[in-house]
Amino acid sequence: MLLASCGPALEDGLEEAQDEALDDAPLLAPPDGPPQWASQAVSWTLGASYDATQSNINFRVYSSQATRIEVYIYGQAQGAQEKVKYLLTKDTTTNVWSKTVSVSTLKTTYGLTGTVYYGYRAWGPNWPYSSTWTKGSSVGFIADVDAQGNRFNPNKLLLDPYALEVSHDPINPSNTDGTVFATGANYRNTDSGTKAMKGIVLPPDATSYGQKPTRALRDDVIYEVHVRGLTMNDPSITSAYRGTYKGAGLKAAALAQLGVTAVEFLPVQETDNDANDVNATSTAGDNYWGYMTLNFFSPDRRYAYDKSPGGPSREFKEMVKAFHDQGIKVFIDVVYNHTGEGGAWSSNDKNTYNVTSFRGLDNPTYYSLTADKQYSWDNTGVGGNFNTFNPIAQNLIVHSLAHWKDRLGVDGFRFDLASVLGNTCEHGCFNYDKFNAGTALNRIWKDLEPRPAGGGVGTDLIAEPWAIDGNSYQVGNYPSGWSEWNGIYRDTLRKDQNQLGMATVTPGQLAARFAGSSDLYGDDGRKPWNSINFMVAHDGFTLRDVYACNTKSNLQPWPYGPSDGGENDNHSWDQGGIAADQRKAARNGFAFLLLSAGTPMITGGDEFLRTQYCNNNVYNLDSNKNWLDYALSTDAQTFRTFAQRLIAFRKAHPALRPDNFYSGVDNNGNVMEQVRWFKADGSVADTAYMGNGGNHALAWRVDGTELGDTASAIYIAYNGWSGSVDFSLPWPGSGKSWYRVTDTCNWAEGASQVASPGAEVLVGGESTKYGMCGRSVLLLIAK
């Protein structure tokens, strides 16, 4: 819990300013209908927004359990008391609390002429309202948590869950004390108002995010990267723009030139990262990756060059437009399984929790709790589960997704620990069920206009299909239509490459992964492209390190570490310490991705063999050794050319991007043999061969003519043995010969290791023998 890890409490005794009188003006009705940017199936009126004439601000917040809510309005983000406070009125049917405030009154009566910052204070059954309460007092207090799980505390100013931007981080250079946001005997009476993060009321903004690409997911090459790490070390970017949305947009042309069609950013929703160490000696409490979301609607200010109110949202849209102008989709990694409020500070202390937003407004609505509702239910390992089976919590998820999609221009989402979104139990248990129509997974699919299989207007939805404990490992078991990170693809191929003689992988298992994992996705009507194939992701080793590190090394000193956690079994191997073989193994891993049916995802920097120095959990390292380094060696430049040309080959050959699994019937009723599997000797691989884990050579021929490919056939061979093997080539087609596109062996390493179109080398026809070095991949086309 990031806030809980901060230092001792600051001295108590902050001087309290006199309360402003409550404004008892009658509540105006909120505008009807959804915001103009919302999807047709999605509407909401929660949050703070100006009316059509910008004469009034409507404040609307949900709480089913509160007995009183006040909105506090500030003229600055932190360090000052409120200008005025207003009492909200509850609609007992909807449980929405609301207040309409005159902009003119704020200006003329309270001198608030600039940005409007705001937060809420809430009372409830565990802390009833008393007219004698003052900020920092315990008047009215009964318990930090009651039998229903309520955790109201009026001393804690609360961030609006629907705020469109956030003023600042809880922990920042002006406040290094996280205890100010906590409850419990030692902290409940500490008032957080001057230091708490606040929502910002934003006027409408017409900044364009450009024309969204409509490409089918099967045709994408996804590039997963951190928006800050992408440019912080990049000398081609103006120094002031490095690490920002603006800087990231300036990389769009370079990524398009590489062949990337979708950039997937690690979390960009507001998280507590202003206190991250940069070129420092301590990493305690740092959160570089951003998987501790404080607010689901607001772009993180730290990544904006323009940090003024409204600046992060405008700049994010400008970045999206830069990518859209290059034909590149923008995906973002979203974290709806838990929040940055975290869980209990101590496993035996039910009272001490952070109260900064959701928890102080309606704890049992927004969080899954234990059966007695005294603690958080934790299926993520980093704090209490978000209560994704609750309709109100689901509303927030869907509304925020629609905001990013419709107002900020995002094309798709990758959902962190998405099994929590399939939970069917609110409190006291966890149960994943893809068939339950009431889950967040099925609600998202229904409401968010998924992209059609053949491309078009819509949203790409990708799940990380696991969490922690319970029945949360669900690779291949998501609702129809959802795409998934295929962790089985990664593990199968890593084992075969790096654990020869130690792990058993059959040719049949390899074939299943290369052909799109029909065993995982074919049984529920999904397609090969629903398999997001990856060899590495942000979470773990880089591509280079998978083949250069035997074990993780996470306890190195800054700037390489220290980092806690990280998997112990990475299916990695340093190839005997031979650098040339490490690069060969990386070429093989990259080739697997680009030559497999499914949607390939590479991680930023893997195209030039980026390293994390064997650290496999760099979540906390906001350092120059963790940002992408563009000072490329000759070997790194060579690998980038290899990657670029292999991506181009995939794009040029639709046979590698099939709509359906490699089988079927043509219009005349004839069975098509789109793929045929071979032994090294050229004979067809039978069931006995495919099921024998002692066999380590496999080849396959893809019939391009049946898949609309310009190449009549493509031949791919993989020699998983440590020694050389002669492969006998199959029939290339009538009047055709085989031509080499690439051989990953060390002898071929260089700028032309992947031949340009028209420069392929003639190999021969049927039954030609081709000698493959140990642990290598061969790619041929027939022409």
C-alpha positions in Angstrom: 0.0 0.0 0.0 1.9 3.0 -1.2 0.4 5.6 1.0 0.9 3.4 4.1 4.6 3.0 3.5 5.3 6.6 4.1 7.1 8.1 7.1 6.0 9.1 10.6 3.2 11.6 11.1 3.8 15.3 10.8 3.1 17.3 13.9 -0.5 17.8 14.7 -2.1 21.1 15.5 -2.6 22.8 12.2 -4.6 25.9 12.7 -8.2 25.5 11.7 -9.9 28.2 9.7 -13.4 29.2 10.4 -16.1 27.3 8.5 -17.9 29.2 5.8 -21.6 29.4 6.2 -23.5 26.8 4.2 -25.2 28.0 1.1 -28.8 26.9 1.3 -29.8 27.9 -2.3 -32.2 25.4 -3.8 -30.7 22.6 -5.8 -31.1 22.9 -9.6 -32.0 19.8 -11.6 -28.9 18.3 -13.3 -28.9 18.3 -17.1 -30.6 15.3 -18.7 -28.8 12.7 -20.8 -25.3 11.6 -21.2 -22.2 13.9 -21.8 -21.9 14.6 -25.5 -18.9 12.4 -25.8 -20.4 9.3 -24.3 -21.1 6.1 -26.2 -24.8 5.6 -27.1 -25.1 2.7 -24.6 -23.4 4.6 -21.8 -24.6 7.7 -20.0 -23.7 9.3 -16.7 -24.1 12.6 -14.9 -21.9 12.0 -11.9 -18.8 14.2 -11.3 -18.4 17.9 -11.4 -19.3 19.8 -14.6 -20.3 23.1 -15.9 -23.8 23.5 -17.3 -24.3 24.5 -21.0 -23.8 28.2 -20.3 -20.9 27.7 -17.8 -22.9 29.7 -15.3 -23.2 26.9 -12.8 -21.3 23.9 -11.6 -23.2 20.7 -10.9 -21.6 18.5 -8.2 -23.0 14.9 -8.2 -21.6 12.0 -6.2 -22.9 8.5 -5.3 -23.2 7.1 -1.7 -25.8 4.6 -0.5 -24.5 4.7 3.1 -23.6 8.3 3.8 -25.9 10.4 6.1 -24.4 13.7 5.1 -22.0 14.9 2.4 -20.5 18.4 1.9 -18.4 19.6 -1.0 -15.4 21.8 -0.1 -14.2 24.2 -2.8 -10.7 25.5 -2.9 -8.9 28.2 -4.8 -5.6 26.3 -4.9 -4.5 22.6 -5.0 -2.9 22.4 -1.5 -1.7 24.3 1.4 -4.8 26.4 1.9 -8.2 26.1 3.5 -11.4 25.9 1.5 -13.0 29.1 0.1 -16.5 27.8 0.8 -18.4 24.6 1.5 -21.9 23.5 0.5 -24.3 20.8 1.7 -25.4 18.3 -0.8 -28.9 16.9 -1.1 -29.6 13.1 -1.5 -31.9 11.6 -4.0 -33.2 8.6 -1.9 -34.1 6.7 -5.1 -30.7 6.9 -6.8 -28.5 7.5 -3.8 -26.9 10.4 -5.7 -26.0 13.5 -3.7 -26.0 16.7 -5.6 -25.5 20.5 -5.5 -25.6 23.2 -8.1 -23.3 26.1 -7.4 -23.3 29.5 -9.1 -20.1 30.5 -10.8 -20.9 34.1 -10.2 -21.3 33.6 -6.5 -18.0 31.8 -6.3 -16.3 34.8 -8.0 -18.1 37.7 -6.3 -18.7 36.4 -2.8 -15.7 34.1 -2.3 -13.1 35.6 -4.6 -12.7 32.3 -6.6 -11.7 33.6 -10.0 -9.5 30.8 -11.3 -9.5 27.0 -11.3 -12.1 25.3 -9.1 -10.6 22.6 -6.9 -13.0 20.5 -4.8 -13.3 17.5 -2.5 -16.0 15.9 -0.4 -16.4 15.2 3.4 -18.8 12.5 4.3 -20.5 11.3 7.5 -22.3 7.9 8.0 -23.4 5.3 10.6 -19.9 4.8 12.0 -19.4 8.6 12.4 -22.7 10.5 12.5 -22.8 14.2 11.9 -22.7 16.6 14.8 -23.1 20.4 14.4 -20.2 20.8 16.9 -17.7 18.9 14.8 -14.7 20.8 13.6 -11.9 19.7 11.3 -9.5 17.6 13.3 -11.9 16.6 16.0 -13.4 13.3 17.0 -16.9 14.7 17.6 -19.5 12.1 16.5 -17.0 9.3 16.2 -18.2 5.7 17.0 -15.9 3.4 15.2 -13.4 3.4 12.3 -15.4 0.5 10.8 -18.9 -0.7 11.6 -20.6 -4.0 11.1 -21.7 -3.0 7.6 -18.1 -2.1 6.6 -18.6 1.7 6.6 -15.5 3.8 7.1 -16.7 7.3 7.1 -14.4 9.9 8.5 -15.2 13.7 8.0 -11.6 14.6 8.8 -10.5 13.1 5.5 -11.2 15.1 2.4 -12.3 12.8 -0.4 -11.5 12.8 -4.1 -14.5 12.5 -6.4 -14.3 9.1 -8.1 -15.6 10.9 -11.3 -13.1 13.8 -11.2 -11.8 14.4 -14.8 -8.4 15.6 -13.5 -6.6 15.5 -10.2 -4.8 18.4 -8.6 -1.7 16.6 -7.2 -0.5 13.3 -5.6 -1.1 12.6 -1.9 2.6 12.1 -1.5 4.7 14.8 -3.1 7.5 17.2 -2.3 5.1 19.3 -0.3 3.8 16.4 1.7 5.9 13.3 2.5 3.6 12.1 5.3 1.2 9.4 4.2 -0.4 9.0 7.7 -2.4 12.2 7.2 -4.8 10.1 5.0 -5.2 7.2 7.4 -7.8 6.2 9.9 -7.2 4.2 13.1 -6.5 5.4 16.6 -3.3 7.3 15.8 -4.5 9.0 12.7 -8.3 9.4 12.5 -8.4 12.9 13.9 -5.7 14.3 11.5 -7.4 16.5 9.0 -6.3 16.0 5.4 -8.0 18.9 3.8 -5.0 21.1 2.9 -2.9 18.2 1.7 -5.5 15.9 0.1 -5.7 15.5 -3.7 -8.6 17.4 -5.2 -10.8 17.2 -8.3 -10.5 19.9 -10.9 -13.7 21.2 -12.6 -12.8 21.3 -16.3 -14.7 23.3 -19.0 -15.5 21.6 -22.3 -12.5 21.1 -24.6 -12.6 20.6 -28.3 -9.0 19.3 -28.8 -9.0 16.7 -31.6 -7.7 13.2 -31.2 -7.7 12.6 -35.0 -9.2 9.8 -37.0 -9.3 6.5 -35.2 -7.8 3.5 -37.2 -10.4 0.8 -37.9 -7.9 -2.0 -38.5 -8.8 -5.5 -37.4 -6.9 -6.7 -34.4 -5.6 -9.7 -36.3 -3.5 -7.2 -38.4 -2.0 -5.4 -35.5 1.5 -5.6 -34.1 1.3 -4.3 -30.5 4.1 -2.4 -28.9 3.8 -2.3 -25.1 5.8 0.6 -23.4 5.8 3.0 -20.6 4.9 6.5 -21.7 7.7 8.1 -19.6 10.3 5.5 -20.3 9.7 5.7 -24.0 11.4 9.1 -24.3 13.3 10.0 -21.1 16.6 8.8 -22.6 15.9 9.9 -26.2 18.2 12.6 -27.4 16.0 13.1 -30.5 13.3 14.6 -28.3 13.5 18.1 -26.9 14.6 17.7 -23.3 11.5 19.5 -21.9 9.3 17.0 -23.7 11.0 13.9 -22.6 8.9 11.6 -20.5 5.6 13.3 -21.5 2.6 12.7 -23.6 3.9 15.3 -26.0 7.3 13.5 -26.2 5.6 10.2 -26.8 3.6 11.7 -29.7 6.9 12.7 -31.3 7.9 9.0 -31.5 4.8 8.1 -33.5 6.6 8.3 -36.9 9.6 6.2 -35.7 7.3 3.4 -34.4 5.3 3.5 -37.6 8.6 3.0 -39.5 9.4 0.0 -37.3 6.1 -1.4 -38.3 4.1 -1.0 -35.0 0.3 -0.6 -35.6 -0.8 -0.3 -31.9 1.0 1.2 -29.0 -0.1 -0.1 -25.6 0.9 2.2 -22.8 1.3 1.0 -19.2 -1.1 2.7 -16.9 -1.7 6.4 -17.6 -4.6 6.9 -15.2 -3.6 9.1 -12.2 -1.4 7.3 -9.7 0.9 8.4 -6.8 4.3 8.8 -8.5 5.4 12.4 -7.8 7.7 11.2 -5.1 9.5 8.6 -7.4 13.2 8.6 -7.0 15.1 9.7 -10.1 18.9 9.3 -9.8 18.4 8.7 -6.1 19.5 6.1 -3.6 16.2 4.8 -2.3 13.3 3.1 -4.1 11.1 2.5 -1.1 7.4 3.2 -2.0 8.2 4.1 -5.6 5.6 3.2 -8.3 7.1 3.6 -11.7 4.7 1.3 -13.6 1.6 2.9 -12.2 -0.5 -0.1 -11.2 -2.1 1.7 -8.2 -4.8 3.9 -9.6 -6.0 6.9 -7.6 -8.6 8.0 -10.2 -9.9 6.2 -13.2 -10.9 9.3 -15.4 -7.9 11.5 -15.2 -4.6 11.3 -17.2 -1.6 11.3 -15.0 -0.3 14.9 -14.7 3.3 13.7 -14.2 3.4 12.6 -17.9 2.2 16.0 -19.1 4.5 18.8 -20.3 1.5 21.1 -19.7 0.5 20.4 -16.1 -1.9 23.3 -15.8 -5.6 22.4 -15.2 -6.9 20.8 -18.4 -3.4 20.5 -19.8 -2.9 16.7 -19.2 -6.2 15.9 -21.0 -5.5 18.2 -23.9 -1.9 16.9 -24.3 -3.0 13.3 -24.1 -5.5 13.9 -26.9 -2.7 15.6 -29.0 -0.5 12.6 -28.4 -3.3 10.2 -29.5 -3.8 12.3 -32.7 -0.1 12.0 -33.4 -0.3 8.3 -33.3 -3.6 8.2 -35.2 -2.1 10.4 -38.0 0.5 7.6 -38.4 -2.3 4.9 -38.5 -1.3 3.6 -35.1 -4.0 2.7 -32.5 -3.5 3.7 -28.9 -4.3 1.1 -26.2 -3.9 1.8 -22.5 -3.4 -0.6 -19.6 -6.2 -0.2 -17.1 -6.3 -1.4 -13.5 -9.9 -2.0 -12.2 -9.1 -4.9 -9.9 -7.8 -2.7 -7.0 -7.0 1.0 -6.4 -4.3 3.1 -4.9 -6.1 3.4 -1.6 -4.6 0.0 -0.8 -5.6 -2.4 1.9 -5.1 -2.7 5.7 -1.8 -1.3 7.0 -1.5 -4.4 9.1 -3.1 -7.8 8.8 -4.2 -7.7 12.5 -5.5 -4.1 12.5 -8.9 -3.7 11.0 -9.0 0.1 11.8 -6.0 1.6 10.0 -6.7 2.1 6.3 -6.1 4.9 3.9 -9.3 6.9 3.3 -8.8 9.2 0.2 -11.7 8.6 -2.1 -13.9 5.5 -2.7 -13.5 4.0 0.8 -14.7 7.2 2.5 -17.7 7.5 0.3 -19.1 4.0 0.2 -16.7 1.3 1.2 -18.9 -1.8 0.8 -20.1 -0.6 -2.6 -16.7 0.1 -4.1 -14.6 -2.7 -2.5 -15.0 -6.4 -1.9 -14.8 -7.1 1.8 -14.4 -10.2 4.0 -17.6 -11.9 5.2 -17.7 -9.8 8.4 -17.0 -6.7 6.4 -14.1 -5.7 8.6 -11.2 -6.2 6.2 -10.6 -6.0 2.4 -10.9 -9.1 0.3 -7.6 -9.3 -1.5 -7.2 -11.3 -4.7 -4.5 -9.0 -6.2 -1.7 -9.0 -3.6 -1.5 -5.2 -3.6 -4.7 -4.2 -1.7 -8.4 -4.9 -1.5 -10.3 -6.0 -4.6 -12.5 -3.5 -6.3 -16.1 -4.7 -6.0 -16.5 -5.4 -9.7 -19.8 -7.4 -9.2 -21.5 -4.4 -7.8 -23.6 -2.5 -10.4 -22.5 1.0 -9.1 -18.8 0.0 -9.1 -19.4 -1.4 -12.6 -20.9 1.9 -13.7 -17.7 3.7 -12.7 -15.6 1.2 -14.7 -17.8 1.4 -17.8 -18.2 5.2 -17.6 -14.4 5.8 -17.2 -13.7 3.5 -20.1 -16.2 5.4 -22.2 -14.5 8.6 -21.2 -11.1 7.4 -22.4 -12.6 6.0 -25.5 -15.0 8.7 -26.6 -13.5 11.9 -25.2 -9.8 11.1 -25.1 -9.6 9.0 -28.2 -8.3 5.6 -26.9 -8.8 2.7 -29.3 -8.5 -0.3 -26.9 -7.8 -1.5 -23.4 -5.7 -4.1 -21.7 -7.2 -5.1 -18.4 -4.8 -5.8 -15.5 -5.6 -9.0 -13.5 -8.9 -9.2 -15.4 -10.1 -12.3 -13.6 -11.3 -10.0 -10.8 -13.6 -8.4 -13.4 -15.2 -11.9 -13.8 -15.9 -12.2 -10.0 -19.5 -13.1 -9.1 -19.3 -12.5 -5.4 -19.2 -9.1 -3.6 -18.1 -10.0 -0.1 -16.5 -13.0 1.7 -15.5 -15.0 -1.4 -14.2 -15.0 -4.9 -15.6 -16.9 -7.9 -14.8 -16.4 -11.5 -17.6 -17.2 -13.9 -17.5 -16.2 -17.6 -21.1 -17.2 -18.2 -22.6 -14.9 -15.6 -24.2 -12.0 -17.5 -23.8 -9.8 -14.4 -20.0 -9.7 -14.3 -18.0 -6.6 -15.2 -16.4 -8.6 -18.1 -19.8 -9.1 -19.8 -21.0 -5.6 -18.9 -17.9 -4.1 -20.6 -18.4 -6.2 -23.7 -22.1 -5.3 -23.9 -21.6 -1.6 -23.4 -18.3 -0.6 -25.0 -18.9 -1.3 -28.7 -16.3 -4.0 -29.3 -14.5 -3.9 -32.7 -15.9 -6.3 -35.3 -13.7 -9.3 -36.2 -13.1 -7.9 -39.7 -12.2 -4.4 -38.5 -14.3 -1.2 -38.3 -15.4 1.2 -35.6 -15.2 -0.2 -32.1 -12.9 -1.0 -29.2 -10.2 -3.7 -28.8 -10.6 -5.5 -25.5 -7.7 -7.5 -24.1 -7.5 -9.4 -20.7 -4.6 -10.4 -18.6 -6.4 -13.6 -17.7 -5.2 -14.3 -14.2 -5.1 -12.8 -10.7 -4.0 -14.4 -7.4 -5.7 -17.3 -5.6 -9.1 -18.9 -6.1 -10.1 -19.9 -9.6 -8.5 -16.9 -11.1 -6.1 -18.5 -13.6 -8.3 -18.5 -16.6 -6.2 -18.5 -19.8 -8.5 -19.5 -22.6 -11.6 -19.2 -20.5 -12.9 -15.7 -21.1 -16.2 -14.7 -22.6 -16.6 -15.0 -26.3 -15.0 -12.1 -28.1 -12.5 -11.1 -25.5 -8.8 -11.3 -26.5 -6.3 -12.5 -23.9 -2.6 -12.4 -23.1 -1.6 -16.0 -23.8 0.7 -16.9 -21.0 0.7 -20.5 -22.1 2.2 -19.4 -25.5 5.1 -17.6 -23.6 5.8 -20.4 -21.2 5.7 -23.2 -23.8 8.1 -21.6 -26.2 10.5 -20.4 -23.5 10.6 -23.9 -22.0 11.4 -25.4 -25.3 14.1 -22.9 -26.1 15.8 -22.7 -22.7 15.1 -25.9 -20.9 16.1 -28.7 -23.3 16.3 -31.9 -21.3 14.7 -30.4 -18.3 11.2 -29.5 -19.4 9.0 -31.7 -21.6 7.4 -29.9 -24.5 6.0 -32.0 -27.4 5.9 -30.9 -31.0 2.1 -31.0 -30.8 2.2 -28.4 -28.0 4.5 -26.2 -30.1 2.2 -26.6 -33.1 -0.8 -25.6 -31.1 0.9 -22.3 -30.1 2.3 -21.6 -33.5 -1.2 -22.1 -35.1 -3.1 -19.8 -32.8 -4.0 -21.9 -29.8 -7.2 -23.4 -31.0 -7.3 -25.6 -27.9 -7.7 -22.4 -25.8 -9.8 -20.2 -28.0 -11.6 -22.4 -30.6 -14.1 -24.1 -28.2 -16.1 -20.9 -27.6 -16.1 -19.4 -31.0 -13.0 -17.2 -30.6 -10.4 -16.9 -33.3 -6.6 -17.0 -33.6 -6.2 -13.3 -33.2 -7.9 -13.5 -29.8 -4.6 -15.0 -28.7 -2.3 -12.1 -27.8 1.1 -13.9 -28.3 4.0 -12.6 -26.3 7.4 -13.9 -25.3 8.0 -11.1 -22.7 6.0 -8.3 -21.2 6.7 -5.4 -18.9 6.3 -7.8 -16.0 9.4 -9.9 -16.1 12.6 -10.1 -18.1 13.1 -8.3 -21.4 13.6 -10.3 -24.5 17.4 -10.0 -24.3 17.4 -11.0 -20.6 15.3 -14.1 -21.1 18.3 -15.5 -23.1 21.1 -13.8 -21.1 20.1 -14.4 -17.5 19.9 -17.7 -15.6 18.1 -16.1 -12.6 16.7 -12.8 -11.5 19.0 -10.3 -9.9 16.7 -7.8 -8.3 18.7 -6.6 -5.3 21.2 -4.6 -7.2 21.9 -1.0 -6.0 20.2 2.0 -7.7 19.7 2.6 -10.6 19.5 -1.2 -11.4 17.5 -2.0 -8.2 16.7 -2.9 -5.6 13.3 -4.3 -6.4 11.3 -6.8 -4.4 9.2 -9.7 -5.7 9.5 -11.1 -9.2 9.0 -14.7 -10.4 11.7 -17.2 -9.5 11.0 -19.5 -12.4 11.4 -17.5 -15.6 12.2 -20.4 -18.0 15.3 -18.4 -18.9 18.9 -19.4 -19.8 22.1 -17.5 -20.6 23.0 -19.8 -23.6 26.2 -20.7 -21.9 27.3 -17.1 -21.7 27.9 -16.9 -25.5 26.8 -13.4 -26.6 26.2 -14.5 -30.2 24.0 -17.4 -29.1 22.1 -15.0 -26.9 21.3 -12.8 -29.9 20.4 -15.9 -31.9 18.0 -17.1 -29.2 16.4 -13.6 -29.1 16.0 -13.7 -32.9 14.2 -17.1 -32.5 11.9 -15.7 -29.9 11.1 -12.7 -32.0 10.5 -14.9 -35.1 8.1 -17.1 -33.2 5.9 -14.1 -32.5 5.9 -12.7 -36.0 5.4 -16.1 -37.7 2.6 -17.4 -35.4 -1.1 -17.1 -35.9 -2.4 -14.8 -33.3 -1.7 -11.1 -32.5 1.9 -10.4 -31.6 2.9 -8.1 -28.8 6.4 -6.9 -28.3 7.7 -4.8 -25.4 9.3 -1.5 -25.9 13.1 -1.8 -26.6 13.0 -5.5 -27.4 13.4 -4.5 -31.0 17.0 -3.5 -30.1 17.7 -5.9 -27.3 17.0 -3.7 -24.3 18.2 -5.0 -21.0 17.0 -4.6 -17.4 20.3 -6.1 -16.1 18.5 -9.3 -15.0 16.0 -7.5 -12.8 12.6 -9.1 -13.5 10.4 -6.8 -11.4 11.4 -3.2 -12.2 8.0 -1.7 -11.1 9.7 0.7 -8.8 12.7 1.8 -10.9 12.1 5.3 -12.4 15.7 5.4 -13.4 17.8 6.0 -16.5 18.7 2.3 -16.5 15.0 1.4 -16.8 14.0 3.9 -19.5 14.6 2.9 -23.1 18.2 3.6 -24.1 18.6 4.7 -27.7 22.4 4.7 -27.7 22.5 1.5 -29.8 25.5 -0.7 -30.4 26.1 -2.3 -33.8 24.5 -5.5 -32.6 21.4 -3.6 -31.3 21.0 -1.8 -34.6 21.3 -5.1 -36.5 18.6 -6.6 -34.4 16.4 -3.6 -34.9 16.7 -4.2 -38.7 15.9 -7.9 -38.2 12.8 -6.9 -36.2 11.6 -4.3 -38.7 12.0 -6.5 -41.7 10.3 -9.5 -40.0 7.4 -7.3 -39.0 7.2 -6.1 -42.6 7.1 -9.7 -43.8 4.2 -10.5 -41.5 2.3 -7.5 -42.8 2.9 -8.6 -46.4 1.5 -12.1 -45.9 -2.1 -12.5 -44.7 -1.5 -16.3 -44.4 0.3 -15.5 -41.1 -2.7 -13.5 -39.9 -5.6 -15.9 -40.5 -9.3 -15.0 -39.8 -9.9 -18.6 -38.6 -7.9 -21.5 -37.4 -5.9 -23.3 -40.1 -8.5 -25.7 -41.3 -11.8 -25.5 -43.0 -13.9 -26.2 -46.1 -13.8 -24.2 -49.3 -16.9 -23.1 -51.3 -16.9 -26.4 -53.2 -17.0 -28.5 -50.0 -13.4 -29.5 -50.3 -11.3 -29.9 -47.1 -8.5 -27.3 -47.1 -5.1 -28.2 -45.8 -3.9 -24.7 -45.0 -1.2 -26.0 -42.7 0.7 -29.3 -42.8 3.2 -30.3 -40.2 6.5 -32.1 -41.0 9.3 -33.9 -39.4 12.9 -32.9 -40.3 13.1 -35.7 -42.9 10.2 -34.2 -44.9 7.6 -36.8 -43.9 4.3 -35.7 -42.5 4.4 -35.5 -38.7 2.0 -38.1 -37.4 0.2 -38.2 -34.0 3.0 -40.4 -32.4 5.6 -37.9 -33.5 3.6 -34.8 -32.3 3.0 -36.4 -28.9 6.6 -37.3 -28.2 8.4 -34.9 -25.9 11.7 -36.3 -27.1 11.3 -34.8 -30.5 12.7 -31.3 -31.0 12.4 -30.6 -34.7 9.3 -29.3 -36.3 8.4 -27.6 -39.6 5.2 -26.5 -41.2 4.0 -25.4 -44.6 1.3 -22.7 -44.9 -0.7 -22.8 -48.1 -1.0 -19.2 -49.0 -3.3 -19.7 -52.0 -6.1 -20.7 -49.7 -5.6 -17.7 -47.5 -5.4 -14.9 -50.1 -1.6 -14.6 -49.9 0.7 -13.4 -52.7 3.1 -16.2 -51.8 1.7 -19.6 -52.8 3.3 -21.2 -49.8 5.4 -20.3 -46.7 7.7 -22.8 -45.0 8.9 -22.4 -41.4 11.3 -24.8 -39.7 12.4 -24.8 -36.1 15.4 -26.9 -34.9 15.1 -27.1 -31.2 18.0 -29.5 -30.9 21.4 -28.1 -29.7 23.1 -29.6 -32.7 22.7 -29.2 -36.5 19.8 -31.0 -38.3 19.2 -31.5 -42.0 15.6 -30.6 -43.0 14.2 -32.0 -46.2 11.9 -29.5 -47.8 8.3 -30.3 -48.9 6.6 -29.5 -52.2 6.7 -25.8 -52.9 3.9 -25.9 -55.4 3.7 -26.6 -59.1 6.5 -24.8 -61.0 7.8 -23.2 -57.8 11.0 -23.2 -55.8 11.8 -22.4 -52.2 13.6 -19.0 -51.5 15.1 -18.1 -48.2 13.7 -15.1 -46.3 15.7 -15.6 -43.1 17.8 -18.0 -41.2 18.4 -17.1 -37.6 21.8 -18.9 -37.4 24.8 -16.9 -36.4 26.5 -17.2 -39.8 23.7 -15.1 -41.3 23.7 -12.3 -38.7 23.8 -8.9 -40.3 21.8 -6.1 -41.8 20.3 -8.5 -44.5 19.5 -11.4 -42.2 15.9 -10.9 -43.3 15.9 -10.5 -47.1 14.1 -7.6 -48.6 11.3 -8.5 -51.0 12.8 -9.6 -54.3 16.2 -10.4 -52.7 15.3 -13.8 -51.3 18.0 -16.5 -51.9 17.1 -19.5 -54.0 17.3 -22.7 -51.9 15.7 -25.4 -54.2 12.7 -27.5 -54.7 11.0 -30.5 -53.1 13.3 -32.8 -51.1 16.2 -30.3 -51.1 18.2 -30.8 -48.0 18.8 -27.7 -45.8 21.2 -27.8 -42.9 20.0 -25.9 -39.9 22.3 -25.0 -37.0 21.3 -25.9 -33.5 18.5 -23.9 -32.0 17.5 -21.9 -35.1 14.5 -20.9 -37.2 14.3 -20.9 -41.0 11.7 -19.0 -43.1 11.2 -19.8 -46.8 8.7 -18.7 -49.4 7.7 -20.4 -52.6 7.9 -18.5 -55.8 
